[in-house]
Amino acid sequence: MTPKLILGPLLRYAGASEATIWVETDAPCTVEVTAGGGPHRSPTFTVEGHHYALVRLTGLRPASYHEYSVSLDGAPVWPEAGYPPSAIKTTGSDGELVLAYGSCRVAVPHEPPYTLKRGTVRRGGLDGKRYERDALFALAHEMMGSPREGWPDALVMLGDQIYADEPSPRAREFIESRRDPEHPPGVADFEEYTRLYLDAWSHPTLRWLLSTVPSAMIFDDHDVHDDWNTSQTWVENKRDEPWWEERIVGAFSSYWIYQHLGNLSPDELEANDVFRRVLNSDDATRVLREFAYKADREIEGTRWSYHRDFGNVRLIVADSRAGRVLTPGNRSLLDDKEWEWLRERATGDFDHLLFGTSMPFLLSPGFHHLEAASEAICDGSLGRPAARFGEFLRQLLDLEHWPAFQASFTDLASLLHSVATGERSDGEAPASVVVLSGDVHHGYLVEASFANDAHSPVYQAVGSPLRNPLGTPERLFMRAGWSGPVERFGRWLARLSGVTDPSLRWRLVHESPWFDNHVSTLRLRGRHAVLRVEKTTPEDAGEPHLEKILEKKLA
């Protein structure tokens, strides 16, 4: 039988003369990608009955478009009829760099009732909830109707690409065919995780988008489990569950295949010991399961963070979930070796330095102080009874962002300050330093300031959700964090708990946050930078499109 393409192709990495294409097939085969004047081949590797390939393309002409096709054992399977040709745009141009980003995207059909306006309250899980239009779906339609020169050069997906605790309707049907979906809740193993990725990326329009825009990804909690790694108590409770080990092994194994591999450059792939062992195995299931188990139990030695360079623009994407140190009194979002790696990557001469993290660094001032207080209270600043209650609130209210890890917040603030003042550069400081993040299901742009030092502008631009809007009560709760009363109460509680005020200040540069599904785009040319945020329009039975919320010059 002729092998078939199950998922992909996904264009993951694109450099000046190299690229990587990821695919999943239904049988072992040789995957051939034809681009740049010659075929590039790679055999598939097998994990738990699934077959994958990551094809490395070399010798591509810099600063050019390379249309490509895909064959399996010589039989053509791509491009898809009815869509523009898939193409790789190599770097090397001195022109404009267009970087799109966002987070938090559920996989439900692109039709009513799922595309209708979000209700006030939630009913019936994913099957009974309205999600409005998908920002990535709308972006793809906008691209297909516009010149190629204006398309994004890369897409950064900042967490919650899948929702393991709320399986999509098709994934839930599969789960129900093999077990009771309530025991355990959500997905249970590797096979069920693969169904979530299939639902997330299999629609023809999304496949085309991901086949022609290089993508960089990082996980957040829902890619594994809601509130994953909130605290040591949370982890200990989950490890007591009989189903947890299979779930976490499936989560790490599938994430490594579907998301992490494509984040790495070809040179990094060659140096990756796990990838080498996987390629050399007839069946890599055991290799990957052992790696996944160790990645969960031993923080040091596994790095999910990575960086990419686009000419003189550097993007650093930091894992703020899997590498957490959760010891009370010594909490950190990154271990010591990863902090060292991060500082090294933030050192150099750049026109712009972009720092990606799934969880916002700068929250609303009210919630910043509340999260900072919660960490101190959980560590016993107000006594043991308060510590137990603080742990309850930490898990209930998701108090687990950068401010809830104060040492990490302080370290990152110091790092951003040193970059912005030019301390880490041999020449002039970057024209802008921008933190990109998601997670909180509303978007905003804040500008940060440090004491009286002269420095490059430092911003945080939050892009969330791509498709998972909040209801009215949740929106009111999020807005409250920006209010004076909540900020004053949070600051009072933080000081009562022994937390000092942060070393930087930040402010919204627009009137209020936005809650619509949206995609954000950074346009960088030389030392100029402009942020544009566009939301999806309401369901009107026509083609989906995007509407501007904000356009702001950053540098």
RAPE-V130293 format. One line per field, one symbol per residue. ss: DSSP state (~ for helix, > for strand, _ for the rest). Layout:
ss->???
This chain:
ss->____>>>>>>>>>>____>>>>>>>____>>>>>>__>>>>>>_>>>__>>>>>>>>_______>>>_>>>>__>>>>________>>>_______>>>>>>__>___________________~~~~______~~~~~~~~~~___~~~___>>>>___________~~~~~~~~_____>__>____~~~~~~~~~~~~__~~~~~~~~~_>>>>___~~~________~~~~~~~~____~~~~~~~~~~~~~~~~~~~~__~~~~~__~~~~~~~_____~~~~~~~~~~~~~________>>>>>__>>>>>>______>______>___~~~~~~~~~~______>>>>>>>>_____~~~~~~~~~~~~~~_____~~~~~~~~~~~~~_____~~~_~~~~~~~~~~~~~~~___________>>>>>>>____>>>>>>>>______>>>>>>____>____~~~~~~~~~___~~~~~~~~~~~~~_______>>>>>_____>___>>>>>>>>__>>>>>>>>>_________>>>>>>>>__
